[in-house]
Amino acid sequence: VMLSERDLPHVATTNYDFVIVGGGTAGNVVANRLTENPNFNVLVLEAGPSDAGVLALQVPFLCTTTTPQTLWDWNYTTVSQPGLNGALVGYPRGYVLGGTSSVNCLVYTRGSKADFDRYANFTGDEGWSWDNMLPYFKKSEKFTPPSDRHNTAGQFDPSVHGFDGLNSVSLPGAPTAIDDRFEAAIDQLGGEFTWNLDTNSGSPLGFGWSQAVIDGPSASRSSSSTGYLAREFLLRPNLHVLVNAQVSRVISERTRDGVPEFKTVEFRLNGGDTLFTASASKELILSAGATNTPQVLMNSGIGSASHLSEHGIPSIVDLPDVGENLFDHPIITLSWRVDSNMTYDDYKRNSALQDEALQTWKDTRQGVYANGISQHIGFVRVPDNSSIFVNATNPASGPGSPHFEIFVSNFLLGATPSEGNYLSISTILLTPGDNARGSVKLNSSDPFAIPLIDAGLLADDATDVALMREAVKSVLRLASAPAWGDYIIEAADSAQPGLNATDAQLDTFIRTNTRSAYHVVGTSSITRKGAEGGVVDPDFKLKKAAGLRIVDASVLPFVPAGHSQAATYALAERAADLIKATHSA
Ligand SMILES: Cc1cc2nc3c(=O)[nH]c(=O)nc-3n(C[C@H](O)[C@H](O)[C@H](O)COP(=O)(O)OP(=O)(O)OC[C@H]3O[C@@H](n4cnc5c(N)ncnc54)[C@H](O)[C@@H]3O)c2cc1C
């Protein structure tokens, strides 16, 4: 049931079983699974508007127009990033039902087996291991045929996918003119350029077809809103969703077992001055995402007592790690002007073509607009005997886990030039070093003020730039394959280094051009039960408190070696099972 302003008196007097803060990627998973039990009455409070009927959020190819600086974006900017020559970096986050899954660029990657086995080791909870999380990846996933219905045999491994879940995934929905060239390049190069049937099996090393959260038959974005809050679920009488409702804080009115118990949330509607409350008899679930969950915690007196005192906020639960330990992925894109008129660049600047592509998408669910940003993706591990690791710890999560990702786009990924056709190859540093940790801090005692975000990009001097250099060299090797010989004309930016560039030239390029891939995690990190640091226990429960769990990407103690949404869906599925088990009696 979608609620509106006129339901507020009812919201204030209802004793919900669960109140979920944030109708984003993770929040909607929990809302859906808990309301499978008709006895659980659930309220979701989402700060942003509804996503219903917004074409830009539905058409896959329009994903690059949903952020930054739009109505569906929190429109954040980081503080100055020393690793990027002091740049202030745009930092989008979804501000809409479905959260960041409604605005992201659709890439579906899970990370490696070693990532999850490291979570299990670090948290002392085997439930976080790859073998125990794979069923949750599958539970969330609905692998669908691609929109063009091409034969996908040999393009993915069905045994590692789910076909009955609520988040749709598919292979590219329209062929591009570079597909064959890319395949030829991999065949020609060898070395790190090997084939991998399915990079989402837990063993991601090698290259293969990209998978995206696109529902093939409708050629539409699959978000946590379109999937987990689909019409049939919104008809449940026990599921209540209120949009434009921004939570300021969670409130504790009593203690339980000697610790503060949180049962009530405070929020405003439509940016107004009046504060309303809603209460849960069983649990509050904080799913406001890796930038906003720590902000809501700190507004509530949960965090570093000394930081909170700077803003006059009384300490209720002293947890110094709230907002700390932020891990993000640095990304850099290299681009070339190409001898072709078959790239997608014209679709990014010619409004007549855009109208045509949109009409084709509406009429047939085919064509350019059915595709996301990439056709092929791959993962590379720097050899263990690399000189980078002589004096520095190898930051990979374990054996078989990559250091960087490479993906290929049939257009210039970034600001579109007014003319020309382009190829872009992007690389993401998947393993930021131990010192590349940023933070989220309060900037004001106003609970609705924008927080201070430090993304920690390229902040670890021991490994970050050295590994990024290897990643850029790998991209340059890929672009030098004979298959591109009569295709690539020249670098789009004359400052872009070539294969014979010195390390100093590469470093300058890297520090100048690296930006965030927006895979923010860690700010409400899980640690072992009873551990000194951390914010939540392995079962998502806030430490030193009762009645509150955190379920979103902020709980991951390290960033996975892949884009972060698949892991977020899987962890939310697991959390929902744990919450149900707690209240099964
Ligand atoms: C531009 C961009 C592109 C990306 N591309 C990819 C990609 O291609 N593939 C991939 O795997 N990952 C991608 N990511 C990352 C991925 O989408 C996120 O890691 C993931 O969706 C985070 O899920 P979450 O549940 O933690 O947070 P979110 O999905 O952000 O959910 C948080 C929700 O809480 C709401 N909220 C916040 N504060 C409050 C409050 N005070 N009161 C009420 N509600 C509140 C928000 O509006 C939001 O709806 C991308 C991220 C960005 C920003």
The ligand as an ORCA input file, in Angstrom:
! r2SCAN-3c Opt
* xyz 0 1
  C      25.744      6.438    -10.101
  C      25.946      5.052     -9.510
  C      26.159      3.989    -10.365
  C      26.334      2.703     -9.845
  N      26.454      1.664    -10.705
  C      26.445      0.407    -10.213
  C      26.404     -0.695    -11.100
  O      26.378     -0.535    -12.319
  N      26.394     -1.940    -10.548
  C      26.413     -2.137     -9.192
  O      26.412     -3.297     -8.754
  N      26.460     -1.113     -8.346
  C      26.429      0.154     -8.815
  N      26.417      1.193     -7.941
  C      26.426      0.911     -6.485
  C      25.141      0.245     -5.965
  O      24.026      0.684     -6.675
  C      24.988      0.486     -4.469
  O      26.102     -0.050     -3.783
  C      23.752     -0.175     -3.858
  O      22.597      0.063     -4.625
  C      23.546      0.355     -2.436
  O      22.375     -0.171     -1.847
  P      21.910      0.294     -0.399
  O      20.684     -0.459     -0.082
  O      23.060      0.189      0.526
  O      21.608      1.862     -0.517
  P      20.572      2.634     -1.448
  O      20.092      1.784     -2.550
  O      21.188      3.933     -1.770
  O      19.302      2.849     -0.499
  C      19.222      3.820      0.500
  C      17.833      4.414      0.470
  O      17.591      5.115      1.674
  C      17.010      6.368      1.377
  N      17.373      7.267      2.471
  C      18.597      7.769      2.739
  N      18.557      8.550      3.828
  C      17.271      8.499      4.285
  C      16.602      9.088      5.391
  N      17.254      9.886      6.240
  N      15.282      8.841      5.552
  C      14.622      8.039      4.680
  N      15.209      7.454      3.607
  C      16.519      7.684      3.423
  C      17.620      6.749      0.047
  O      16.879      7.751     -0.603
  C      17.642      5.410     -0.667
  O      16.421      5.157     -1.314
  C      26.297      2.499     -8.435
  C      26.113      3.584     -7.577
  C      25.927      4.862     -8.110
  C      25.698      6.003     -7.173
*
